[in-house]
Amino acid sequence: MLVRQIVDSQLAQFAYLVGCPRSGEAIVIDPERDVDRYFEEAARHDLRIVAAVDTHIHADYLSGLREMAERGVLVYASKEGGTDWQYEWLIGSEYRHRLLGHGEAFSVGFIEFHAVHTPGHTPEHLSYLVRDAGAGTEDFIAIASGDFVFVGDVGRPDLLERAAGLSGVMVPSARLQFASIQREFKPLPEFLQVWPAHGAGSACGKSLGDVPTSTVGYELRHNRSIRAAADEQGFVDFILAGQPEPPAYFARMKRENRIGPKLLGDLPAPRRIEAATIASLAGRRDVAVLDTRPRHAFFAGHLQGAIHADLDNEFTAIAGSYVDEDTPVYLVVEDARVTEAVRALVRVGLDRVVGYLTPQMLDTFAASDGSLAQTKTIDMATMETMRVAEKGRVLDVRGAGEFEADHVAGAIHIPHTRIAAKHNELPKGGGLLVHCSTGVRTASAVSMLERLGYEAFAVDDRFAAYRQVRPSHEAVRR
């Protein structure tokens, strides 16, 4: 058996190519939408992809299952979870498919996959026990756990409420997750490998480990969420506390994956724009300019209305949360990274990537008297001085857990990926003093606020520095 973990570092997402060299057949587990790379990987190993499977209806990216089906691949999906959690695009379709329930199995070559219903993260979630029948053993070798069990954590059960807006399902989902752990994970052999769908950096859990795979035994001993599952209420309290705010685009991903993502086909191929047209992009609200440069370069000069989305820091979450799916997108990006940016965008349904310019082109434009906007930056000490003098309101764009642990007195709190959705809650008059923990999230949040017409100052400093200037009478919150 051949196994290759295919990593999307932007989303901390793991797909798996599992191949049977004896038959030359392979399957992809949890593919993303740009499926060409899976076929290329299979070809490198003289394999042909004959099947694809999703563990559940994803919330953080568009599934590649429909793209696979369109290419004639046999696709598998869950039929568990009730009528509200079915793959609507598959039911009654002419695609080659099979809907699976708990205990059902299928084979790819000599490799067997046994479906295990593991609800909690989502109602329909299936994990898959994997056995290499060609090796002559009755033992399973691994569990493809999807968003059920990660390295160091388990799938968060609050997304249907916090991201998809379904009221009153968070606690019942946590109880389902507890039951799944007790019933389906704890009895497994400790030698079994765990193949999770995400790693550190994913918003699908709160403390995922930065190790690609694990074993059942290791997780039973060291996974804090599983160890918290000694009793149901203790687990519910633990798993729902401190979960990060889900990016705003998650609800759209969940909906589109259920009804069927638009077919992508070939990747968008944005063209480098003419230098003479750069000025025409400034200040426009009918297009989105995503500037992928480091934040200090963006602060120093950028096209008016551009959104800061550093390609190395939360690019996908920012783009997905700040840009409407029908908006034409232009990129400020190096030539060598255009395809990387395009792939990240289509994975969250931003397909209208129409053009790009390089950072060097922007520098040339500025040198020839082109007008660039600048972002006003301050440090924590200046922020405190302005706050005390009532020359601005502090806006904290960190996650809920960070804010609850400690924050500036009187600060407004909106997580950075929710700025576009919740900006109407902000005061209209006066400046906003925007900070996060390091300045990274601040840069994107301020760029969006500027695009929306707010006066904003970027606190380009670490929140830890605030402890040096915090008023002595202000208690530290823990």
HELIX and SHEET records of a PDB file:
HELIX    1   1 ASP A   36  ARG A   44  1                                   9    
HELIX    2   2 LEU A   65  GLU A   70  1                                   6    
HELIX    3   3 THR A   83  TRP A   85  5                                   3    
HELIX    4   4 ALA A  133  ALA A  135  5                                   3    
HELIX    5   5 LEU A  159  ARG A  162  1                                   4    
HELIX    6   6 MET A  170  SER A  180  1                                  11    
HELIX    7   7 ILE A  181  PHE A  185  3                                   5    
HELIX    8   8 VAL A  216  HIS A  222  1                                   7    
HELIX    9   9 ARG A  224  ARG A  227  1                                   4    
HELIX   10  10 ALA A  228  ALA A  230  5                                   3    
HELIX   11  11 GLU A  232  LEU A  240  1                                   9    
HELIX   12  12 PHE A  250  ILE A  259  1                                  10    
HELIX   13  13 ALA A  275  LEU A  281  5                                   7    
HELIX   14  14 ARG A  295  ALA A  300  1                                   6    
HELIX   15  15 PHE A  315  TYR A  322  1                                   8    
HELIX   16  16 ASP A  335  ARG A  337  5                                   3    
HELIX   17  17 VAL A  338  VAL A  346  1                                   9    
HELIX   18  18 PRO A  359  ALA A  367  1                                   9    
HELIX   19  19 MET A  380  VAL A  388  1                                   9    
HELIX   20  20 ALA A  400  ALA A  405  1                                   6    
HELIX   21  21 HIS A  416  ARG A  418  5                                   3    
HELIX   22  22 ILE A  419  LYS A  422  1                                   4    
HELIX   23  23 HIS A  423  GLU A  425  5                                   3    
HELIX   24  24 VAL A  440  ARG A  451  1                                  12    
HELIX   25  25 PHE A  463  ALA A  465  5                                   3    
HELIX   26  26 TYR A  466  VAL A  469  1                                   4    
SHEET    1   A 6 LEU A   2  ASP A   8  0                                        
SHEET    2   A 6 GLN A  13  CYS A  20 -1                                        
SHEET    3   A 6 GLU A  25  ILE A  29 -1                                        
SHEET    4   A 6 ARG A  48  VAL A  53  1                                        
SHEET    5   A 6 LEU A  74  SER A  78  1                                        
SHEET    6   A 6 HIS A  97  LEU A 100  1                                        
SHEET    1   B 6 ALA A 105  VAL A 108  0                                        
SHEET    2   B 6 ILE A 111  HIS A 117 -1                                        
SHEET    3   B 6 LEU A 126  ASP A 132 -1                                        
SHEET    4   B 6 ALA A 142  GLY A 146 -1                                        
SHEET    5   B 6 GLN A 193  PRO A 196  1                                        
SHEET    6   B 6 SER A 214  THR A 215 -1                                        
SHEET    1   C 5 ARG A 271  ARG A 272  0                                        
SHEET    2   C 5 VAL A 353  LEU A 357  1                                        
SHEET    3   C 5 VAL A 329  VAL A 332  1                                        
SHEET    4   C 5 ALA A 288  ASP A 291  1                                        
SHEET    5   C 5 ILE A 307  HIS A 308  1                                        
SHEET    1   D 5 LYS A 376  ILE A 378  0                                        
SHEET    2   D 5 ALA A 456  VAL A 459  1                                        
SHEET    3   D 5 LEU A 432  HIS A 435  1                                        
SHEET    4   D 5 ARG A 393  ASP A 396  1                                        
SHEET    5   D 5 ILE A 412  HIS A 413  1                                        
END                                                                             
